[in-house]
């Protein structure tokens, strides 16, 4: 997974990319409301029937393996005072992919950006707006770097192609001087706009060839007369 850090309202928010999809740390977002016990904020959000309905709809749209029967059971219990649902229980019971949990240095609960923005709105509307703005800025910077890298690779390919052509012309000319133009020489003559036969430096407008004085050439025969 690729990891990046966003700074939203002086708080670091971890962003992970998994299979070309962006996941934002719900744990980091929850610290905006409760820095000491962010996991309690996430669990309280997941107790809501509106939240369960939203999560279930997202999974139905993006996850063919989502278990609808288990989802219906959670929907029936959601909203009651005794209902408690952790991210791990939600994932294990329904095979959800919109929320993931991680251990280690980047440990915590992560959610697909669609779900993370919904959670941020529940935590703080102001925080959500700043989060979206920072996320968009980060993606624009990444796209700009990708465009620069693509342009550089394209320029490098054109330079390499030019070097290849020039080397081929020199090689073809040497073959011609050695006694007969090679197939490669004729091919490179076409690429540079020269005639397909004769000297590779014989221009369409200017009939000049460095080897025109070779024995057997028309110039050599005229000189002999």
LUMSE-7155 format. One line per 5 residues: for each residue x, y, z of N, C-alpha, C. Coordinates in steps of 0.2 Angstrom, whole numbers. Example, Ala and Ser with C-alpha at 12.3 -4.5 7.8 and 13.67 -1.06 7.14 Angstrom:
2
66:-28:39:62:-22:39:66:-16:39  64:-11:35:68:-5:36:64:0:39;
This chain:
225
4:-6:0:0:0:0:4:6:0  2:11:-4:6:18:-4:3:22:1  7:25:5:5:29:11:7:37:10  3:41:11:4:48:11:1:51:17  3:57:18:1:61:24:-3:68:22;
-9:69:24:-12:75:23:-12:79:30  -12:85:29:-13:90:35:-19:94:35  -24:92:39:-30:95:39:-31:99:46  -32:105:46:-33:109:52:-28:107:58  -21:107:56:-16:105:60:-16:98:62;
-19:94:59:-19:87:61:-17:82:55  -13:78:56:-11:73:51:-16:68:50  -17:67:44:-22:62:42:-19:57:37  -18:50:38:-15:46:34:-20:44:28  -17:43:22:-20:41:16:-17:35:13;
-20:30:12:-17:24:9:-20:22:2  -17:20:-2:-19:18:-9:-19:10:-9  -25:7:-10:-25:0:-11:-29:-2:-17  -25:-6:-22:-28:-8:-28:-31:-2:-32  -27:4:-32:-29:10:-35:-35:14:-32;
-37:12:-26:-42:15:-22:-39:18:-16  -42:24:-15:-39:28:-9:-43:27:-3  -40:25:3:-43:24:9:-40:29:14  -44:33:18:-42:38:23:-43:35:30  -39:37:34:-39:35:41:-45:38:45;
-50:34:47:-55:36:51:-53:37:58  -48:34:60:-45:35:67:-42:42:68  -38:44:62:-36:51:62:-41:56:62  -46:55:58:-52:60:58:-55:60:65  -56:54:68:-59:54:75:-56:58:80;
-49:58:79:-45:62:84:-46:69:84  -50:72:79:-52:79:79:-57:80:84  -61:75:86:-66:75:91:-64:73:98  -60:67:98:-58:64:104:-51:62:103  -46:66:104:-39:63:103:-37:57:107;
-40:56:113:-38:51:117:-41:44:116  -47:44:114:-51:38:112:-54:38:105  -51:39:100:-54:39:93:-58:33:91  -56:27:94:-60:21:92:-67:22:94  -68:25:100:-75:26:103:-79:30:98;
-76:35:95:-80:39:90:-82:35:84  -78:31:82:-79:27:76:-85:22:77  -84:19:83:-90:14:85:-96:17:86  -96:23:89:-103:27:90:-106:29:84  -102:30:79:-104:32:72:-107:26:69;
-104:20:70:-107:14:67:-113:11:70  -115:14:76:-121:11:79:-127:14:76  -126:20:72:-132:23:69:-135:19:63  -142:19:63:-145:15:58:-144:18:51  -143:25:51:-142:29:45:-135:27:42;
-130:26:47:-123:24:45:-123:17:42  -127:12:45:-127:5:43:-130:5:36  -135:9:35:-139:9:28:-134:12:23  -130:17:25:-126:20:20:-120:15:18  -117:12:23:-112:7:22:-114:1:18;
-120:-1:19:-123:-7:16:-124:-5:8  -127:1:7:-128:3:0:-122:3:-4  -116:6:0:-110:7:-4:-107:0:-6  -108:-5:-1:-105:-12:-2:-109:-15:-8  -116:-14:-8:-120:-17:-14:-118:-14:-21;
-115:-8:-21:-113:-5:-27:-106:-7:-29  -102:-9:-24:-95:-10:-26:-92:-17:-24  -96:-21:-21:-93:-27:-18:-98:-33:-20  -97:-37:-25:-101:-42:-27:-101:-48:-21  -96:-48:-17:-96:-53:-12:-99:-51:-5;
-102:-45:-5:-105:-43:1:-111:-47:3  -111:-49:10:-116:-53:12:-123:-50:15  -128:-50:11:-134:-46:12:-138:-48:18  -138:-55:19:-141:-58:25:-139:-55:32  -132:-55:32:-129:-52:39:-130:-45:39;
-130:-41:33:-132:-34:33:-139:-33:36  -144:-37:34:-151:-36:36:-151:-37:44  -147:-41:46:-147:-42:54:-145:-36:57  -140:-33:55:-137:-27:58:-142:-21:57  -145:-21:51:-150:-16:50:-156:-16:55;
-158:-22:57:-163:-24:61:-161:-21:68  -155:-22:70:-153:-21:77:-151:-13:78  -149:-10:72:-146:-4:73:-151:1:76  -148:6:80:-152:11:83:-154:9:90  -154:3:92:-156:1:99:-151:3:104;
-152:4:110:-148:6:115:-142:0:116  -144:-6:115:-139:-11:116:-135:-13:110  -136:-10:104:-132:-12:98:-126:-9:98  -120:-13:97:-113:-11:97:-110:-14:91  -107:-10:87:-104:-13:81:-97:-10:80;
-92:-15:80:-85:-13:79:-83:-14:71  -78:-10:69:-76:-11:62:-74:-18:60  -71:-21:65:-69:-28:64:-75:-33:63  -80:-32:67:-86:-36:67:-90:-35:60  -90:-29:58:-93:-27:52:-90:-31:46;
-83:-30:46:-79:-33:40:-80:-41:40  -79:-44:46:-79:-51:47:-86:-54:45  -91:-51:47:-98:-53:46:-101:-52:39  -99:-47:36:-102:-45:29:-97:-46:24  -91:-47:25:-86:-47:20:-85:-40:16;
-86:-35:20:-86:-28:18:-79:-26:15  -78:-22:10:-72:-20:8:-71:-12:8  -76:-9:10:-76:-2:11:-72:1:17  -72:-3:22:-68:-2:28:-63:-7:29  -57:-5:31:-52:-10:33:-48:-8:39;
-46:-13:43:-42:-12:49:-35:-14:48  -30:-10:51:-23:-12:50:-20:-11:57  -14:-15:58:-10:-15:64:-4:-12:62  0:-10:67:7:-8:66:7:0:67  13:3:63:14:10:64:8:14:61;
5:11:55:0:15:52:-7:11:54  -7:8:60:-13:5:62:-19:9:63  -25:6:63:-31:10:64:-36:7:60  -42:11:59:-47:10:55:-47:14:49  -47:12:43:-47:16:37:-54:14:33;
-56:19:29:-62:18:25:-61:21:18  -64:18:13:-64:21:6:-66:29:7  -63:33:2:-64:40:3:-71:42:3  -76:38:-1:-83:40:0:-85:39:7  -83:34:10:-86:33:17:-82:37:22;
-76:39:21:-72:43:25:-75:50:25  -77:53:19:-80:59:19:-87:59:23  -90:54:22:-97:54:26:-96:54:33  -90:50:36:-89:50:43:-86:57:45  -82:60:41:-80:67:43:-85:72:43;
-91:71:39:-96:75:40:-100:74:47  -100:68:49:-103:67:55:-99:69:61  -92:69:60:-88:72:66:-88:80:66  -87:83:60:-87:90:59:-88:92:52  -93:96:51:-94:98:44:-88:103:41;
-86:107:46:-80:111:44:-74:107:43  -73:101:47:-67:97:46:-68:93:39  -74:91:37:-75:88:31:-73:92:25  -75:99:25:-73:103:20:-66:104:19  -62:105:24:-55:106:24:-52:99:22;
-55:93:24:-52:87:22:-53:86:14  -59:87:11:-60:87:4:-55:91:0  -54:97:3:-50:102:-1:-42:100:-1  -40:97:5:-33:95:5:-32:88:1  -37:84:1:-37:78:-3:-37:80:-11;
-41:85:-13:-41:87:-20:-34:90:-22  -31:94:-17:-24:97:-18:-19:91:-19  -19:86:-15:-14:81:-15:-15:77:-22  -21:76:-24:-22:72:-30:-20:76:-36  -21:83:-36:-19:87:-42:-11:87:-42;
-8:88:-36:0:88:-36:2:81:-39  -1:75:-37:1:69:-40:0:69:-47  -5:71:-50:-7:71:-57:-2:75:-61  0:81:-58:5:86:-61:12:82:-62  14:78:-56:20:75:-57:20:69:-62;
14:66:-62:14:61:-67:14:64:-75  11:69:-76:11:73:-82:19:75:-84  22:77:-79:29:79:-80:33:73:-82  32:68:-78:36:62:-79:35:59:-86  28:59:-88:26:57:-95:30:61:-100;
30:67:-99:33:72:-104:40:71:-105  44:69:-99:51:68:-99:52:62:-103  48:56:-101:49:50:-105:48:51:-112  43:55:-114:42:56:-121:48:59:-125  51:64:-121:56:68:-124:62:63:-125;
63:59:-120:69:55:-120:69:50:-125  63:47:-126:62:43:-132:63:46:-139  61:52:-139:62:55:-146:70:57:-147  73:58:-142:81:59:-142:84:53:-144  82:47:-141:85:41:-142:84:39:-149;
78:40:-152:76:39:-159:80:42:-163  81:49:-162:86:53:-166:93:50:-166  96:48:-161:102:46:-160:103:39:-164  98:35:-164:97:29:-168:97:30:-175  94:35:-177:93:37:-184:100:39:-187;
103:44:-183:109:47:-185:115:41:-186  115:37:-181:120:32:-181:119:27:-187  112:26:-188:111:21:-194:113:25:-201  112:31:-201:115:35:-207:122:34:-208  126:35:-203:133:35:-203:135:27:-205;
132:23:-202:134:16:-203:132:14:-211  126:16:-213:124:15:-220:129:18:-225  131:24:-224:136:27:-228:143:24:-228  145:21:-223:151:17:-223:150:11:-227  145:8:-226:143:2:-230:144:4:-238;
141:9:-240:141:12:-247:148:13:-249  152:16:-245:159:17:-247:163:11:-248  161:6:-244:164:0:-244:163:-4:-250  158:-2:-254:156:-6:-260:149:-8:-261  144:-4:-262:137:-6:-262:133:-4:-256;
127:0:-258:123:2:-252:120:-4:-249  119:-4:-242:116:-9:-239:109:-8:-238  105:-13:-236:98:-13:-235:96:-7:-230  101:-7:-224:100:-3:-219:101:4:-222  106:5:-226:107:12:-229:101:15:-233;
98:10:-237:92:12:-241:86:14:-236  85:10:-231:80:12:-226:81:18:-222  87:20:-220:88:26:-217:88:32:-222  89:31:-228:89:36:-233:81:38:-234  77:33:-233:70:35:-234:68:39:-228;
70:37:-222:68:41:-216:70:48:-216  76:49:-219:79:56:-219:77:60:-225  73:57:-230:70:60:-236:75:60:-242  80:56:-241:84:55:-247:81:50:-252  85:49:-258:82:44:-263:83:37:-260;
79:32:-262:79:26:-260:85:22:-263  88:24:-268:94:21:-271:100:26:-272  106:23:-273:111:27:-273:114:29:-266  118:35:-266:121:37:-260:116:39:-255  116:37:-248:112:40:-243:111:47:-243;
116:51:-245:116:58:-244:114:62:-251  111:58:-256:109:61:-262:103:64:-261  102:70:-261:96:74:-259:91:74:-265  85:75:-264:80:75:-269:81:81:-274  84:86:-271:85:93:-275:92:94:-277;
96:90:-274:103:91:-276:107:85:-277  109:84:-283:112:77:-285:120:78:-283  121:76:-277:128:76:-275:129:69:-271  135:66:-272:137:60:-269:144:60:-267  146:59:-261:153:59:-260:157:53:-263;
154:48:-265:157:42:-269:156:43:-276  155:48:-279:153:49:-286:159:48:-290  165:48:-287:172:47:-291:174:40:-291  170:35:-288:171:28:-288:172:26:-295  176:21:-296:177:18:-303:170:14:-305;
168:16:-311:161:13:-313:156:18:-312  157:24:-309:151:28:-308:151:33:-315  146:36:-316:145:41:-322:150:46:-321  151:49:-316:156:55:-315:163:52:-316  165:46:-314:171:44:-316:172:42:-323;
167:40:-326:167:39:-334:168:45:-337  165:50:-335:165:57:-339:172:60:-338  175:59:-332:182:61:-331:187:58:-335  186:51:-336:191:47:-340:191:50:-347  185:52:-350:184:54:-357:188:61:-358;
